[in-house]
């Protein structure tokens, strides 16, 4: 977050977490509404390293 926001930013520190949760939710909804079976990629969050997209 220090690389994205400056030191004067006073918003929530959970902004990225909420964004990623929304992305996971939208991906799951799109897969559920697909007429064919879809393998979703996994979005993991290795501690201290951000997010990683893995083959589902």
C-alpha positions as CSV (number, residue, x, y, z in Angstrom):
1,X,0.0,0.0,0.0
2,X,2.9,2.3,0.6
3,X,3.8,2.2,-3.1
4,X,0.2,3.0,-4.1
5,X,-0.9,5.6,-1.5
6,X,1.1,8.5,-0.1
7,X,1.7,9.1,3.6
8,X,-1.1,11.6,3.8
9,X,-3.8,9.1,2.7
10,X,-6.2,8.3,5.6
11,X,-8.6,5.8,4.1
12,X,-9.3,2.3,5.0
13,X,-6.5,-0.3,4.9
14,X,-9.0,-2.9,3.7
15,X,-9.7,-1.3,0.3
16,X,-7.6,-3.9,-1.6
17,X,-9.1,-6.8,0.4
18,X,-12.7,-5.6,-0.4
19,X,-11.8,-5.2,-4.1
20,X,-10.3,-8.7,-4.3
21,X,-13.4,-10.2,-2.5
22,X,-15.6,-8.5,-5.1
23,X,-13.5,-9.9,-7.9
24,X,-13.7,-13.4,-6.5
25,X,-17.5,-13.1,-6.2
26,X,-17.9,-11.8,-9.7
27,X,-15.7,-14.6,-11.1
28,X,-17.8,-17.3,-9.2
29,X,-21.1,-15.7,-10.5
30,X,-19.8,-15.7,-14.1
31,X,-18.7,-19.4,-13.8
32,X,-22.1,-20.4,-12.3
33,X,-24.0,-18.7,-15.1
34,X,-21.8,-20.3,-17.9
35,X,-23.5,-22.9,-20.0
36,X,-20.3,-25.0,-20.0
37,X,-18.2,-26.1,-17.0
38,X,-15.6,-23.5,-16.2
39,X,-12.4,-23.9,-14.1
40,X,-11.9,-20.8,-12.1
41,X,-8.4,-19.5,-11.4
42,X,-7.6,-19.3,-7.7
43,X,-6.7,-16.0,-6.3
44,X,-4.5,-16.6,-3.3
45,X,-2.9,-14.2,-0.9
46,X,0.5,-15.4,0.3
47,X,1.3,-13.5,3.6
48,X,3.5,-10.5,2.9
49,X,3.5,-11.0,-0.9
50,X,0.3,-9.5,-2.2
51,X,-2.0,-11.6,-4.4
52,X,-1.3,-14.5,-6.8
53,X,-3.4,-15.9,-9.6
54,X,-3.1,-19.7,-9.8
55,X,-4.5,-22.2,-12.3
56,X,-7.7,-23.6,-10.9
